[in-house]
Amino acid sequence: MGEVCFVTGGAGFIGCALSASLVKRYSKVVAIDNMHPQIHATSDRPELLHPLVELIEGDITDPKTWENVLALYTPNVVYHLAAETGTGQSLVESSRHAEVNILGTTRMLDAFSAHNVFPSRIVLTSSRAVYGEGSWAAEDGKVSYPGQRTNEMLKNSLWDFPGLTALPFRASETFTYPTSIYGVTKLSQEQLISCWANAYGVKTAVLRLQNVYGVGQSLTNPYTGIVSFFAQMAKSKQSIPLYEDGKVARDFVYISDVANALLAAAESSEEHFICDVGLGESVTIFKLAEIIAEHYSAPAPHVCGKYRNGDVRHASCVIDDTLNSLDWKPQVTVESGIDKLCNWIDSSSVRMVFK
């Protein structure tokens, strides 16, 4: 048999988007996924998962899953995508996030060690959440890390840090100070894989993803998917509610661009690297909501003043270093990406339920 590729969480949003390209590159592609109902509306095999991918239903936190899979296959490349991803949810289900993201990763690494399995590379999908609020600049140019916005600040509608302007993230410069349980677990994943891989001579690629959206994302997960949430609100001719003052900013990167970045990361000549994957542009949620509302001729968005603990104020990235490290460049604009997503939602019978 030729090269074998493992994809944990391989039946999820990103795994499905990767699948068609992976089956062209590897003789065998094995997706390992627990088919959690929060992500998958049914236990049926996802339509967007390429038919040549072997889907093994199993929990990465269960050693038996790894025993069963490694008895059949030895991976040359591993895409580690499996993770709990809800920022707000992680505050009330911390153990679940720690179990899947941290314990699930160590179970995988322990299984590899026990079976003398040392892939040529592990590619990890990490998150912008590892930065927390990131760095901010004062008027005199001095850069500081003000840390997490307190509940008192948020209750008093003090959305920004006075006198400071948020700076975009850059993996080579921005320190990691996560402000959510989710962010802590993703940073732990990075560190765990780095330690293990360095010890065994395994190459690594860590991609810190910005806000990923697009065709194929879960329409039933109440904790992720602000773009699809906005789209379904607007499609129902409702005014989109905007948290804080509507000026929360994000970098929205389309799913096909993310998939292409992951493919390029696996084939990079660099042994170990961390990079940011986004469009490289900052868009306020007000602007995002305006574009979506216009698409559906829906009422104008409105600021509701609500907030969510653990959310950061501004999150975007500089992708210059990524462009130098990878044979990759984002191709899909926010406007065209929203059109693609909305057209897909219009053809879907699934409805999202938000908490």
C-alpha positions in Angstrom: 0.0 0.0 0.0 1.1 3.5 -0.7 1.0 6.4 1.7 -1.8 6.4 4.3 -3.4 9.6 5.7 -5.3 9.9 9.0 -7.8 12.7 9.5 -9.2 13.0 13.0 -12.6 14.7 13.0 -12.5 13.8 9.3 -16.3 13.8 8.9 -16.5 17.4 10.1 -16.7 20.7 8.2 -13.0 21.0 7.3 -12.4 17.2 6.9 -15.1 16.9 4.3 -13.7 19.9 2.4 -10.3 18.3 2.4 -11.4 14.8 1.4 -11.6 15.2 -2.4 -8.0 16.5 -2.5 -6.7 13.9 0.0 -7.9 10.9 -2.0 -5.9 12.2 -5.0 -2.7 12.5 -2.9 -2.8 9.4 -0.7 -3.5 5.7 -1.5 -5.7 5.5 1.6 -7.5 8.2 3.6 -8.9 7.2 6.9 -11.3 9.6 8.7 -11.8 9.0 12.4 -14.9 10.8 13.8 -17.4 10.2 16.7 -20.2 11.8 14.6 -21.3 13.9 17.6 -24.9 15.0 17.2 -24.0 18.7 18.0 -22.2 18.7 14.6 -24.0 16.1 12.7 -27.8 16.3 12.4 -27.9 12.6 11.7 -25.5 9.7 12.0 -25.5 9.2 8.3 -22.2 9.6 6.4 -21.9 13.2 5.3 -22.6 13.8 1.6 -19.6 16.0 1.2 -17.2 13.4 2.5 -15.5 11.8 -0.6 -16.7 8.2 -1.1 -13.2 6.9 -1.3 -12.5 8.0 2.3 -12.9 5.2 4.8 -14.9 6.6 7.7 -14.3 4.9 11.1 -16.7 6.0 13.8 -14.8 6.2 17.0 -13.9 8.6 19.9 -10.3 9.8 19.9 -10.4 9.9 23.7 -11.0 6.1 23.8 -7.8 4.0 23.6 -9.8 1.2 21.9 -10.4 3.5 18.9 -6.7 3.8 18.4 -6.1 0.2 19.0 -8.6 -0.7 16.3 -7.4 1.8 13.7 -3.7 1.2 14.2 -4.3 -2.6 13.9 -5.4 -1.8 10.3 -3.3 1.1 9.1 0.0 3.0 9.8 -0.3 6.7 8.9 2.3 8.6 7.0 0.6 11.9 7.5 -1.9 13.0 10.1 -4.3 15.9 10.0 -5.5 16.4 13.5 -8.8 18.3 13.2 -10.9 16.7 15.9 -11.8 19.3 18.6 -14.6 20.9 20.6 -14.7 24.4 19.2 -17.4 26.5 21.0 -15.8 29.5 22.8 -18.9 30.3 24.9 -19.7 26.6 25.4 -16.2 26.0 26.8 -17.0 28.2 29.8 -19.8 25.9 30.9 -18.5 22.6 29.5 -14.8 23.0 30.4 -14.3 19.3 31.1 -15.7 18.3 27.7 -13.3 20.7 25.9 -10.4 19.5 27.9 -11.2 15.9 27.4 -11.6 16.1 23.6 -8.9 18.6 22.8 -6.2 17.7 25.4 -6.9 14.1 26.4 -7.9 13.2 22.8 -4.6 14.5 21.6 -2.5 12.7 24.2 -4.5 9.4 23.6 -3.5 9.7 19.9 0.2 10.4 20.7 0.3 7.6 23.3 -1.1 5.2 20.8 1.4 6.2 18.2 4.3 5.7 20.7 2.9 2.3 21.8 2.8 1.1 18.2 6.0 2.7 17.1 4.1 4.9 14.6 5.9 8.1 13.7 4.2 9.9 10.8 6.3 12.1 8.5 4.2 15.1 9.5 1.3 16.0 11.8 -0.8 19.0 10.7 -2.8 20.6 13.5 -5.7 23.0 13.0 -5.3 25.4 15.8 -7.2 28.6 16.4 -6.9 32.4 16.7 -8.3 31.8 20.2 -4.8 31.1 21.4 -4.0 34.8 21.2 -6.9 36.0 23.3 -7.2 39.7 22.9 -3.7 39.9 21.5 -1.6 43.0 21.4 -2.8 46.6 21.4 -1.0 49.8 20.5 -1.1 53.2 22.4 -1.1 56.5 20.5 2.7 56.7 21.0 3.1 53.3 19.4 3.9 51.4 22.5 2.5 47.9 22.3 1.0 46.1 25.3 -1.1 43.1 26.2 -4.1 44.3 28.3 -5.4 40.8 28.8 -9.0 39.7 29.1 -11.8 42.1 29.2 -13.4 41.8 32.7 -17.1 41.1 33.3 -17.3 44.5 34.9 -16.1 46.2 31.7 -18.6 44.3 29.6 -21.5 45.0 32.0 -20.7 48.7 31.7 -20.4 48.6 27.9 -16.7 49.3 27.9 -16.0 47.3 24.8 -12.4 48.5 24.0 -9.4 49.2 26.2 -9.2 53.0 26.6 -6.5 54.7 24.5 -5.5 51.5 22.8 -6.0 50.1 19.3 -6.1 46.4 18.6 -3.3 45.0 16.3 -3.7 42.0 14.0 -2.2 38.7 15.1 1.1 37.4 13.7 2.3 34.0 14.9 6.0 35.1 14.9 5.3 38.2 17.0 2.0 38.0 19.0 2.2 36.4 22.4 -0.4 33.8 23.3 -2.7 34.8 26.2 -6.0 32.9 25.6 -9.1 34.3 27.2 -11.4 31.3 26.8 -11.2 27.7 28.0 -11.3 26.7 24.3 -8.3 28.9 23.6 -6.3 27.3 26.4 -7.1 23.8 25.1 -6.0 24.7 21.6 -2.7 26.1 22.8 -2.2 23.0 24.9 -2.7 20.9 21.7 0.0 22.9 20.0 2.4 22.4 22.8 1.7 18.7 23.3 2.2 17.9 19.6 5.3 20.0 19.5 6.9 18.2 22.5 6.1 14.7 21.1 7.1 15.5 17.6 10.4 17.0 18.5 11.2 13.9 20.6 10.5 11.5 17.7 11.7 13.5 14.7 8.2 14.1 13.3 7.6 17.3 11.3 4.7 19.5 12.4 2.6 22.3 10.9 0.3 24.3 13.1 -2.3 26.5 11.4 -4.0 29.0 13.6 -7.3 29.5 11.8 -9.4 32.6 11.8 -13.2 32.5 11.5 -13.8 29.7 9.0 -17.2 29.6 7.1 -18.7 28.3 3.9 -20.5 25.5 2.2 -20.7 22.3 4.4 -20.5 23.9 7.8 -22.9 22.6 10.4 -26.3 24.3 10.3 -27.4 22.7 13.6 -24.5 23.5 15.9 -25.8 26.3 18.2 -22.3 27.4 19.3 -20.4 28.0 16.1 -21.1 29.6 12.7 -21.9 33.3 13.0 -22.0 33.7 9.3 -24.6 30.9 8.8 -26.6 32.2 11.8 -26.7 35.6 10.3 -27.7 34.2 6.9 -30.6 32.1 8.3 -31.9 35.1 10.3 -31.8 37.3 7.2 -33.4 34.6 5.1 -36.3 34.6 7.5 -36.6 38.3 7.0 -35.5 39.1 10.6 -33.2 41.9 11.6 -29.8 40.4 12.6 -28.9 41.2 16.3 -25.4 42.5 16.8 -23.5 42.0 20.0 -21.7 44.8 21.9 -21.8 47.8 19.6 -21.6 46.0 16.3 -17.9 46.9 15.9 -16.5 43.5 16.9 -14.1 42.6 14.1 -13.2 39.3 12.7 -11.2 37.8 9.8 -13.6 35.6 7.8 -11.8 32.9 5.7 -13.6 30.7 3.3 -13.5 26.9 3.7 -11.8 26.1 0.4 -9.0 28.5 1.2 -8.5 26.8 4.6 -8.5 23.3 2.9 -5.9 24.5 0.4 -3.7 25.9 3.2 -3.8 22.6 5.1 -2.8 20.7 1.9 0.1 23.1 1.3 1.2 22.8 5.0 1.5 19.0 4.7 3.7 19.4 1.6 5.9 22.3 3.0 9.6 21.8 3.1 9.8 23.4 6.5 10.2 21.0 9.4 8.3 22.8 12.1 6.2 26.0 11.7 3.2 27.9 13.0 1.3 30.2 10.7 -1.9 32.2 10.6 -4.6 31.3 8.1 -7.1 34.0 7.3 -8.1 36.4 4.5 -5.8 39.0 6.1 -8.6 41.5 6.3 -10.6 42.7 9.3 -14.4 43.0 8.9 -16.8 44.2 11.6 -19.8 42.1 12.4 -21.9 45.1 11.4 -20.4 45.1 7.9 -20.9 41.3 7.6 -24.5 41.5 8.7 -25.1 44.4 6.2 -23.8 42.3 3.3 -26.0 39.3 4.3 -29.1 41.4 5.0 -28.7 43.0 1.5 -28.4 39.5 -0.1 -31.8 38.6 1.3 -33.4 42.0 1.2 -33.9 41.7 4.9 -34.3 44.4 7.5 -31.2 46.3 8.6 -29.2 44.7 11.4 -29.6 46.2 14.9 -27.2 46.5 17.8 -28.6 44.6 20.8 -25.9 45.4 23.3 -25.6 41.8 24.5 -22.1 40.3 25.0 -20.5 36.9 25.6 -17.8 36.3 28.2 -14.6 35.0 26.7 -15.1 36.6 23.3 -12.4 38.9 22.1 -13.0 42.3 20.8 -11.0 42.2 17.6 -9.4 39.3 15.8 -7.6 39.4 12.5 -4.2 38.3 11.2 -1.3 39.3 9.0 -0.7 36.6 6.5 2.7 37.7 5.0 4.6 35.0 6.8 2.1 32.4 5.8 2.4 33.4 2.2 6.2 32.9 2.5 5.9 29.5 4.3 3.2 27.9 2.1 2.5 27.6 -1.6 -0.9 29.2 -0.9 -2.9 32.4 -1.2 -6.6 33.0 -0.2 -8.8 33.3 -3.2 -12.4 33.9 -1.9 -13.5 37.4 -0.9 -16.0 37.8 1.9 -18.7 39.0 -0.6 -18.3 36.0 -2.9 -18.0 33.6 0.0 -21.2 34.8 1.5 -22.9 34.3 -1.8 -21.7 30.7 -2.0 -22.8 30.0 1.6 -26.2 31.6 1.2 -27.0 29.8 -2.0 -26.1 26.5 -0.3 -28.3 27.4 2.7 -31.1 28.2 0.4 -30.9 24.7 -1.1 -30.8 23.0 2.4 -33.7 21.8 4.4 -31.8 21.9 7.7 -32.5 24.7 10.1 -30.1 25.9 12.7 -31.2 26.2 16.4 -29.4 28.8 18.4 -29.1 29.1 22.2 
